[in-house]
Amino acid sequence: MDSSRAGDPRYLERRVEGCTLEVHPTERALVVQYEVEATVLGEMENPMVGVRKECQKIIRLKSLNAHTDTSSLAQKVVAECRLIPSSKLREVEQLLFYLQNRKQSNAIQEKERFSPQDSTPYAGVELDEVASINSIDEYVELLYEDIQEKIRGATLIFQLARNPDNLEELIENEAALGALARVLREDWKQSVDLATTIVSVFFCFSSFSQFHGLVTHFKIGALCMNITEHELKRFDLWQEELQKKKKAYEECSENQNLKKEHEKSFRKYQSLLEKQEQLLRVALCLLLNLAEDTRTELKMRNKNIVHTLVKILDREDEELLLVVVSFLKKLSIFLENKNDMAESSAVEKLARLVPCDHENLLSTNLRLLLNLSFDTSLRSQMVQTGLLPKVSSLLADEAQRQLSMCILYHISVDDRFKSMFADTDCIPQLMKMVFDCGEEKMDVELISLCINLAANKSNAKVICEGNGLKMLMKRAVKLKDVLVMKMIRNLSQHNGPTKSLFLDHVGDLAAQISEEEAEEFVIECLGTLANLTIADLDWALVLKEYNLVPYLKDRLKPGSAEDDLILEVVIMIGTVSVDDSCAAMLAKSGIVPALIELLNARQEDDEFVCQIVYVFYQMVFHKATRDVIVEDTQAPAYLIDLMHDGNAEIRKVCNNTLDIIAEYDEEWGEKIQNEKFRWYNCQWLEMVENRPPDEAEEPFLYGEDGESFIGNRNLLERPDLFCSAEGILSADVSRRSSRTESWDRLDT
């Protein structure tokens, strides 16, 4: 066509109008809305065709954080974006301030998808020309030429695809996408640049869910899996070849030719590695986007995607590692994938990346480790690979603190690993964080971890160093903080120097035992006091000064309070009953009958029964309380029945208590001995009582004077005539009457 003919278009005039600014609804970005009026001018600059189009530009603010100077950033945005007039500087600053303080939702913080704007995994081959959507057919024609022209054509199409505004127009050009898919399928092994560029085009489409069907239609996902597997095999061959040349050079160090050859091979290897990692990065980004569909993700798993990703964790490229770890994190929420990671020793490779300078990689890695830490065996691997001190050191990093505490909490759940925390700087940092909270509410992750660690003796010693215990007591009492008091209760259970520190705080704890305080707070205070088995502690003085006996007695009534509180009261009574004067005080107050009533009401609850029986065990050591228990109550009868309880701990405490009673009271001693005899020989006795004797058996069943053996107490002194509990007869005994039936018999 002769371009000099009059009327032919010669110029294109473009004007931008109507700039408006908004904040992005989900990301830290500004959205610039504007109109573009494009007019085609003729030779005489007369308008021939005019088009008006509404457009938008998204300005993503990656550097914006809580410490950013919004005024300086606003000036930079206005200076670099020609669409925004300088008159809108103040408006930009206000929008940036809003974005800076807007809380990001969990859905956005957990975003898995990679997009061309957020993280373009491949910048593309540099070209001097700028792509135009109107020339797409020309670019497609280049895909039918030689490799270099194919790379040029694919690169120009990639330039267009990086702008989301062009994607809908590109998707309508089926010939272009079909040609790209065909070239990728046929020629990807011939050129890494070509493969990377074409995969990058489809990656741009994969960043939007509505285009996933297109990518799947051309089977790009399956092709990317094949490319990834092939490149990993190539990497192994490169390393093997490089290793051979290195070995040859080391064996003949004087041979300079071998040295030069090795250096040349190493430079070539680094160049190839850089290009390969670009290809892997964009291919995995595309696969990660497609994995949004769980059915597609399952297909990837069937092709061993987990083992492939774990293998790449040995690389050094941080951007590639970020994609791999993000992918593994997404996969880790499914049990099968988690098991694959365990088989592939993923934890050991992830531990190598903690800590690292790449903040996003570190954060994503910690999230993956947190997902894996729900598995007991994987937690064990984390400890074995040395992650505990590494993650503990990250508590000082505010950005990683919460994730670190969650991982440490999961590790602290296992008793095997609790003591290891004492050898790290974890506990001092946690105590500093508790102190820094002041009177503000403490993060649940922080106090939960502290509660777990306080259950270990070595950790408790570190926690209480200096004024640790004093600080915790002050916070707990002042704020009525139940969780801090739970931590203190765990500290109080350890014998040794730690428990002695509580002598200074007994009064503070006892003062909290009242009806005015919240029940859950009182439970923890009572539990702490009950743990204080300290010889130097005058319990009688504490009970009198804080008038605790009436409170304890009132709470023993069934239904007077929650079961947890009643149980703590029983345990507390057991602790103070060690003291002779306390035991007497409690006996005079009528607590023993209250315990009997509670025992009858809670006879099916092993914990209640065991703790009440333990109180009786403590009380029978003291004459005053022993007389009350033996003479004025039916406690020994209950204990006799419980002597054969199914719970081993209850049987043990009952037998010890009955032995003491039998030693001091002859009548009860005989009853106890008879019951033991009856129980040990119950099978033989039942046989004798239920089977009519005949003449042949008389010499064995009766004595010479005709007196029956049954009921003859003198036989108790002849153990040689009967089998004991360890004998043959008792080996077949499986008798276990319910407590309810036995105690109904006792009551009647």
URPE-V221108 format. One record per residue. RES is the residue in one small letter. SS is DSSP state (H for helix, E for strand, L for the rest). Layout:
# URPE-V221108
RES_SS / RES_SS
This chain:
# URPE-V221108
m_L / d_L / s_L / s_L / r_L / a_L / g_L / d_L / p_L / r_L / y_E / l_E / e_E / r_E / r_E / v_E / e_E / g_E / c_E / t_E / l_E / e_E / v_E / h_L / p_L / t_L / e_L / r_L / a_E / l_E / v_E / v_E / q_E / y_E / e_E / v_E / e_E / a_E / t_E / v_E / l_E / g_L / e_L / m_L / e_L / n_L / p_E / m_E / v_E / g_E / v_E / r_E / k_E / e_E / c_E / q_E / k_E / i_E / i_E / r_E / l_L / k_L / s_L / l_L / n_L / a_L / h_L / t_L / d_L / t_H / s_H / s_H / l_H / a_H / q_H / k_H / v_H / v_H / a_H / e_H / c_L / r_L / l_L / i_L / p_L / s_H / s_H / k_H / l_H / r_H / e_H / v_H / e_H / q_H / l_H / l_H / f_H / y_H / l_H / q_H / n_H / r_L / k_L / q_L / s_L / n_H / a_H / i_H / q_H / e_L / k_L / e_L / r_L / f_L / s_L / p_L / q_L / d_L / s_L / t_L / p_L / y_L / a_L / g_L / v_L / e_L / l_L / d_L / e_L / v_L / a_L / s_L / i_H / n_H / s_H / i_H / d_H / e_H / y_H / v_H / e_H / l_H / l_L / y_L / e_L / d_L / i_H / q_H / e_H / k_H / i_H / r_H / g_H / a_H / t_H / l_H / i_H / f_H / q_H / l_H / a_H / r_L / n_L / p_H / d_H / n_H / l_H / e_H / e_H / l_H / i_H / e_L / n_L / e_H / a_H / a_H / l_H / g_H / a_H / l_H / a_H / r_H / v_H / l_H / r_H / e_H / d_H / w_L / k_L / q_L / s_L / v_H / d_H / l_H / a_H / t_H / t_H / i_H / v_H / s_H / v_H / f_H / f_H / c_H / f_H / s_H / s_L / f_L / s_H / q_H / f_H / h_H / g_H / l_H / v_H / t_H / h_H / f_L / k_L / i_H / g_H / a_H / l_H / c_H / m_H / n_H / i_H / t_H / e_H / h_H / e_H / l_H / k_H / r_H / f_H / d_H / l_H / w_H / q_H / e_H / e_H / l_H / q_H / k_H / k_H / k_H / k_H / a_H / y_H / e_H / e_H / c_L / s_L / e_L / n_L / q_H / n_H / l_H / k_H / k_H / e_H / h_H / e_H / k_H / s_H / f_H / r_H / k_H / y_H / q_H / s_H / l_H / l_H / e_H / k_H / q_H / e_H / q_H / l_H / l_H / r_H / v_H / a_H / l_H / c_H / l_H / l_H / l_H / n_H / l_H / a_L / e_L / d_L / t_H / r_H / t_H / e_H / l_H / k_H / m_H / r_H / n_H / k_L / n_L / i_H / v_H / h_H / t_H / l_H / v_H / k_H / i_H / l_L / d_L / r_L / e_L / d_L / e_H / e_H / l_H / l_H / l_H / v_H / v_H / v_H / s_H / f_H / l_H / k_H / k_H / l_H / s_L / i_L / f_L / l_H / e_H / n_H / k_H / n_H / d_H / m_H / a_H / e_H / s_L / s_L / a_H / v_H / e_H / k_H / l_H / a_H / r_L / l_L / v_L / p_L / c_L / d_L / h_L / e_H / n_H / l_H / l_H / s_H / t_H / n_H / l_H / r_H / l_H / l_H / l_H / n_H / l_H / s_L / f_L / d_L / t_H / s_H / l_H / r_H / s_H / q_H / m_H / v_H / q_H / t_L / g_L / l_H / l_H / p_H / k_H / v_H / s_H / s_H / l_H / l_H / a_H / d_L / e_L / a_L / q_L / r_H / q_H / l_H / s_H / m_H / c_H / i_H / l_H / y_H / h_H / i_H / s_H / v_L / d_L / d_H / r_H / f_H / k_H / s_H / m_H / f_H / a_H / d_H / t_L / d_L / c_H / i_H / p_H / q_H / l_H / m_H / k_H / m_H / v_H / f_H / d_H / c_L / g_L / e_L / e_L / k_L / m_L / d_L / v_H / e_H / l_H / i_H / s_H / l_H / c_H / i_H / n_H / l_H / a_H / a_L / n_L / k_H / s_H / n_H / a_H / k_H / v_H / i_H / c_L / e_L / g_L / n_L / g_H / l_H / k_H / m_H / l_H / m_H / k_H / r_H / a_H / v_H / k_H / l_H / k_L / d_L / v_H / l_H / v_H / m_H / k_H / m_H / i_H / r_H / n_H / l_H / s_L / q_L / h_L / n_L / g_L / p_H / t_H / k_H / s_H / l_H / f_H / l_H / d_H / h_H / v_H / g_H / d_H / l_H / a_H / a_L / q_L / i_L / s_L / e_L / e_L / e_L / a_L / e_H / e_H / f_H / v_H / i_H / e_H / c_H / l_H / g_H / t_H / l_H / a_H / n_H / l_L / t_L / i_L / a_L / d_L / l_L / d_L / w_H / a_H / l_H / v_H / l_H / k_H / e_H / y_L / n_L / l_H / v_H / p_H / y_H / l_H / k_H / d_H / r_L / l_L / k_L / p_L / g_L / s_L / a_L / e_L / d_H / d_H / l_H / i_H / l_H / e_H / v_H / v_H / i_H / m_H / i_H / g_H / t_H / v_H / s_L / v_L / d_L / d_H / s_H / c_H / a_H / a_H / m_H / l_H / a_H / k_H / s_L / g_L / i_H / v_H / p_H / a_H / l_H / i_H / e_H / l_H / l_H / n_H / a_H / r_L / q_L / e_L / d_L / d_H / e_H / f_H / v_H / c_H / q_H / i_H / v_H / y_H / v_H / f_H / y_H / q_H / m_H / v_L / f_L / h_L / k_H / a_H / t_H / r_H / d_H / v_H / i_H / v_H / e_H / d_H / t_L / q_L / a_H / p_H / a_H / y_H / l_H / i_H / d_H / l_H / m_L / h_L / d_L / g_L / n_L / a_H / e_H / i_H / r_H / k_H / v_H / c_H / n_H / n_H / t_H / l_H / d_H / i_H / i_H / a_H / e_H / y_H / d_L / e_H / e_H / w_H / g_H / e_H / k_H / i_H / q_H / n_H / e_H / k_H / f_H / r_H / w_H / y_H / n_L / c_H / q_H / w_H / l_H / e_H / m_H / v_H / e_H / n_H / r_L / p_L / p_L / d_L / e_H / a_H / e_H / e_H / p_H / f_H / l_H / y_E / g_L / e_L / d_L / g_L / e_L / s_E / f_L / i_L / g_L / n_L / r_H / n_H / l_H / l_H / e_H / r_L / p_H / d_H / l_H / f_L / c_L / s_L / a_L / e_L / g_L / i_H / l_H / s_H / a_H / d_L / v_L / s_L / r_L / r_L / s_L / s_L / r_H / t_H / e_H / s_H / w_H / d_H / r_H / l_H / d_H / t_L
